[in-house]
Amino acid sequence: MVHFPSQLLALPKFDGPFDAFKLAAQGCDVLFASYPPGTAIPEHSHDTNNVGVITQGELILIVDGEEQRYAPGDWYQVAAHKPHAARFEQETSEIEFWFEAS
């Protein structure tokens, strides 16, 4: 989490299966998340359209059985209700936007 500035670390903690701080906004939650090496998030889906950018490390995103890797500066998208999983082989941080689905 030291990758993020102190102002972001002062936001309310996200209550979920990974470490993150949450900034609530109209129609969108913004998460500043970090994952230690070896973190694996099993397949799940969200009621939101998720868009994120990797700021440190690497995200391995699994959708429809296919893996795609995202490095710092790379953006990714996961549509609402789309099953997906993720894993992190190295310390990774990201900024993730959870937009309300229309």
URNORUR-V917261 format. One record per helix or strand of 2 or more residues. SS is the DSSP state (H for helix, E for strand). FROM is the first residue (numbers start at 1). TO is the last residue. If there is no record, write none. Layout:
((SS | FROM | TO) (SS | FROM | TO))
//
This chain:
((H | 6 | 9) (E | 12 | 13) (E | 19 | 25) (E | 28 | 35) (E | 39 | 44) (E | 48 | 56) (E | 58 | 63) (E | 66 | 71) (E | 75 | 78) (E | 84 | 88) (E | 92 | 100))
//
